[in-house]
Amino acid sequence: REFHRHRDVTVVVLNQADRLTPAELPRVLDDLRRLLDADGLTGVPLLSTAAIDPAGMVGLRGAMERTV
């Protein structure tokens, strides 16, 4: 909850998303979004990545560039 003051410079990343099934990933992301919203981090970018797939890092890099 204390972190909400930094929401303008925050990106939340779920790494190793490839370990989840296609059915599990949206449920996990929805639950993570619910927790972030409950802690006052509404609107913070939430991304899923798999570091083993370089293409999956493109979205993360872009979000970090926009945030920083």
Secondary structure, DSSP 8 states (H G I E B T S, - for coil): -GGGGGGGG--EEE--GGGS-TTHHHHHHHHHHHHHHHTT-TT--EEE--TT-GGGGHHHHHHHHHH-
